[in-house]
Amino acid sequence: MSELVLATKNIGKIKELENLFADLPFRLRSLNDFTNVTEPGETGTTFTENACLKAESYARQTGLWALADDSGLEVEVLDGAPGIYSARYAGVNATDAERIEKLLKEMSEANDKNRRARFVCAMAIARETGKIEFTAEGVCDGRIAFEASGKGGFGYDPIFIPDGFTGTFGELSSDIKRQISHRARATFKIIQYLRGFYAALS
């Protein structure tokens, strides 16, 4: 494996993963480098199932090893919603601001006092044949702020306050997020797998 495809076009996510994978000996690519790939349907019922579907599809389409993730926000008072539908919560073409507005409104209508939530990230890595080699999951527990704050990150970051902190993911530094975020925790497990993979080849 000399190249690894990150199965995303999201610039924020690409930069975050590039930082986390900086010490590994391969070239990272993203879906922005390919013009002929099609997006697979996310028909899974869990984050891990959807991550596997994407990794398998993009590995086969590009002929390269692929790393895919599926992540989202689970809010306790909303019975785990938006969950696997986090990106499409306010409609397919909705902005981050529109998704946040919808979430805060629904929480207010349900129970304003219960703010517990967690970010979940599942990752899957597939060989160029599409065979899934490894999966990992990371979780970051916290609570939902009453209003958005901070311009860092993306998605629901401006309203999520991780346990042990007073600022949202949108306010916290990238260094802190690289240690505690759901994506970082899943990525650490992927990195351990890849280091073992390379050690076995040497």
C-alpha positions in Angstrom: 0.0 0.0 0.0 1.7 3.2 -1.2 -1.5 5.3 -1.4 -4.6 5.4 0.7 -7.8 7.0 -0.5 -9.8 9.0 2.1 -13.4 8.5 1.1 -14.5 12.1 1.4 -14.6 15.4 -0.4 -15.0 17.4 2.8 -12.0 19.7 3.1 -12.3 20.0 6.9 -12.3 16.3 7.3 -9.4 15.8 4.9 -7.2 18.3 6.8 -8.1 16.7 10.1 -7.2 13.2 8.8 -4.0 14.4 7.1 -2.8 15.7 10.4 -3.6 12.5 12.2 -1.9 10.3 9.5 1.1 12.6 9.1 3.6 10.0 10.4 2.6 7.1 8.3 4.5 6.2 5.1 2.0 6.5 2.3 0.4 9.2 0.2 -3.1 10.2 1.1 -5.6 10.8 -1.7 -9.1 12.1 -1.4 -12.2 11.7 -3.6 -11.4 15.2 -5.0 -8.6 13.5 -6.9 -11.0 11.3 -8.9 -13.6 12.4 -11.4 -15.1 9.0 -12.2 -16.2 7.7 -8.8 -19.9 7.4 -7.9 -21.2 7.7 -4.3 -22.6 4.4 -3.0 -25.9 4.3 -1.2 -25.7 4.5 2.6 -28.2 1.7 3.2 -26.7 0.4 6.4 -28.5 0.6 9.8 -25.3 1.5 11.8 -22.3 3.8 11.4 -20.0 0.8 10.9 -22.2 -0.8 8.2 -22.2 2.5 6.2 -18.4 2.9 6.6 -17.9 -0.6 5.2 -20.2 0.1 2.3 -18.3 3.2 1.4 -14.8 1.7 1.9 -15.6 -1.3 -0.2 -17.1 0.8 -3.0 -14.4 3.4 -3.3 -11.6 0.8 -3.1 -13.0 -1.1 -6.0 -13.7 2.1 -8.0 -10.2 3.6 -7.5 -8.2 0.4 -7.4 -6.5 1.6 -4.2 -6.8 0.9 -0.5 -9.6 3.1 0.9 -10.5 4.4 4.3 -14.1 5.5 4.8 -15.9 6.8 7.9 -19.5 7.3 8.9 -20.1 9.6 11.8 -22.8 11.6 13.4 -24.3 13.1 16.5 -26.6 11.1 18.8 -28.8 13.3 21.1 -30.3 11.6 24.2 -33.5 13.5 24.4 -34.1 12.8 20.7 -33.8 9.1 21.2 -30.4 9.0 19.4 -31.3 11.2 16.5 -30.0 12.5 14.1 -27.7 9.5 14.3 -26.8 8.0 10.9 -28.9 10.7 9.3 -26.8 13.5 10.7 -25.6 14.8 7.4 -29.1 14.7 5.9 -31.0 15.8 9.0 -32.4 19.0 7.5 -32.4 17.8 3.9 -29.8 16.6 1.4 -28.6 20.1 0.5 -29.0 21.8 3.9 -26.2 23.8 5.3 -24.5 23.2 8.6 -26.3 26.2 10.0 -29.7 24.8 8.9 -29.0 21.4 10.5 -28.0 23.1 13.7 -31.1 25.2 13.7 -33.3 22.2 13.2 -31.6 20.2 16.0 -31.8 23.0 18.6 -35.5 23.6 17.8 -36.4 20.0 18.2 -34.5 19.7 21.4 -36.3 22.8 22.7 -39.6 21.2 21.9 -38.6 17.9 23.5 -36.9 18.8 26.8 -34.6 21.8 27.1 -33.0 20.5 30.3 -31.5 17.2 28.9 -28.5 18.3 26.8 -26.6 15.0 26.8 -25.2 13.8 23.5 -22.3 12.0 21.9 -20.4 12.1 18.6 -19.8 8.6 17.1 -17.3 7.8 14.3 -17.0 4.4 12.7 -14.1 3.8 10.2 -13.4 0.9 7.8 -10.4 0.2 5.7 -10.6 -1.9 2.6 -8.1 -3.4 0.2 -8.1 -2.4 -3.5 -10.3 -5.5 -4.1 -13.0 -4.1 -1.7 -12.3 -6.6 1.0 -12.7 -5.0 4.4 -9.6 -5.5 6.5 -10.3 -3.6 9.7 -13.0 -1.5 11.4 -12.9 0.8 14.4 -15.2 3.0 16.4 -14.6 6.2 18.4 -17.0 8.0 20.7 -16.9 11.4 22.4 -19.4 12.2 25.0 -20.7 15.6 25.8 -23.6 18.0 25.8 -25.4 20.3 23.4 -25.0 24.1 23.9 -28.0 26.3 23.7 -26.6 28.2 20.8 -23.8 27.9 18.3 -20.4 29.2 19.2 -17.0 29.1 17.4 -16.0 29.0 13.8 -13.7 26.0 13.9 -14.5 22.5 12.7 -17.6 21.7 10.7 -21.0 20.1 11.0 -22.4 20.2 14.5 -19.1 21.2 16.1 -20.2 24.7 17.1 -22.9 23.3 19.4 -21.2 20.3 20.9 -19.3 20.7 24.2 -17.2 17.6 25.1 -17.1 16.4 28.6 -14.4 18.1 30.7 -14.5 21.3 28.6 -16.5 24.5 28.6 -16.1 25.4 25.0 -17.6 23.8 21.9 -15.7 21.8 19.3 -16.0 25.0 17.2 -14.0 26.9 19.8 -11.4 24.2 20.9 -8.0 24.1 19.2 -7.2 21.5 16.6 -4.6 20.1 18.9 -7.2 19.3 21.6 -9.6 17.9 19.0 -6.8 15.6 17.7 -6.7 14.0 21.1 -10.4 13.8 22.2 -12.6 13.8 19.1 -14.6 10.8 18.1 -12.8 10.8 14.7 -9.4 11.0 16.4 -10.2 8.1 18.7 -11.3 5.9 15.8 -8.3 7.0 13.8 -5.9 6.1 16.6 -7.2 2.5 16.3 -6.8 2.6 12.5 -3.2 3.9 12.9 -2.3 1.1 15.2 -3.6 -1.4 12.6 -1.7 0.2 9.8 1.6 0.3 11.9 1.1 -3.4 12.6 0.5 -4.0 8.9 3.7 -2.3 7.9 5.7 -4.0 10.6 4.5 -7.4 9.3 5.8 -6.5 5.8 9.3 -5.4 7.0 
